[in-house]
Amino acid sequence: MGENVRRQYDQERTLPSSPTGRVPQWVLDEATGRAAPPEPWRSWAPTEPRRARRRRNWTGVGGAVLVVAIVVLGAAGTRFGLFADPAAIAGVSAAPDMPTPGADSSDDPLGTPLSPPAAGGSYDFLQQQDDGVTPVGYDPCRPVHYVVRPDNAPVGGEALIESAVARVSEVTGLQFVYDGATDEDLVDQRAPFQPDRYGDRWAPVLITWETVAEQPDFAADVAGLGGSLGTSAGDGPAVFVTGTVQLDAAEFADLATWPNGAAVARAIVLHELGHVVGLDHVDDPSQLMYPTTSAVLDFAPGDLTGLAQLGAGACEPRL
């Protein structure tokens, strides 16, 4: 081994890496003093608000650490975009480029949230209505449709998503409907209304298995990204109308080799879906929505209390 190659090898062994052993390129660039290349995926026009991103570490299995994050989405005037402010969507108007109001809407909620534990616990919401108290969530009087892009899916990925969705539905009372596979590629400014692809309705929640090439955040210790987009009709309540979940395909494949890795993988998807339906992080390590390190593998009392409220929102047939 040449001396230069040996020095590079020894250096890389001391650099931060992901649980799968990958050393992100930006880490190598910083270590060698090279200027980082332009990153188009992070480029925004000056007037566009940036994504809100929070991290979550997962430890306790195999000594590895995983991170998941949230993407807070919203709507502004007649344009849909990304908001850093979790309260940004309250009180805004519905966009004119939207489906015929009331699609799939019922007069009454389709399900009933589980009664929260008497002990309660910590919980918080990503966004509140104008009153600053009532959370923004999905309309309980219509199904929450979702699709999965199966590209790059690990073995057992379909069953993993199905199990996590069923658990969120059980807790919130929201009725999720799987619309099958899609070939939709996720973009930062995903259109919430795509009639050519999904017909006269809001686009379903999109769940994707991403590679590092597709989602550069996954080059670091990030295992997932998730969030929802909302709007309102006139002076009506703000309502989430669609959302996204991105999962690191390589990281989940690696989890399959961990002791109890299947349970950890499910917990990560539950955490991301918790963000999709409206939960924020909390400072309580006994909850699944704790943002740093946790061995909690299912929704805890605080999570359940918040999810019950998110499933008990107002019907909004005008959207």
Beta strands, then each sheet from edge to edge (+ up, - down):
strand 1: 55-58
strand 2: 66-70
strand 3: 73-76
strand 4: 79-82
strand 5: 137-138
strand 6: 144-149
strand 7: 176-181
strand 8: 205-210
strand 9: 224-231
strand 10: 239-248
strand 11: 293-294
sheet 1: 5+ 10+ 9- 2- 1+ 11+
sheet 2: 3+ 4-
sheet 3: 5+ 10+ 8+ 6+ 7+
end
